[in-house]
Amino acid sequence: YVALQEIQPLLLSLMDIPTVQLIVVSHHPEIIDLMAKDYGYVLAREGDLGPVHVKRWQAPHGTMLPASELVARGDVDGGA
């Protein structure tokens, strides 16, 4: 576990460096809202078995809700 106040400054500083690659998995609403639009990916599997597909996060067209609220409501299919 890493608290938001511990990880958020690091993420903000790393977002300014284009050559850095980092994978962050978080369920924290502020991190989701901060990163989903520009850096978010969705891991999805159809059914219980089979391969996991990776897609860029994309909010449904016309939505005004933040990414964290869409995740909370179960719309995590990448906007497809």
Secondary structure, DSSP 4 states (H G I P E B T S, - for coil): ---HHHHHHHHHHHTT-TT---------HHHHHHHHHHH-EEEE-SSSSSPPEEEE--PPTT--S-HHHHHHTT--STT-
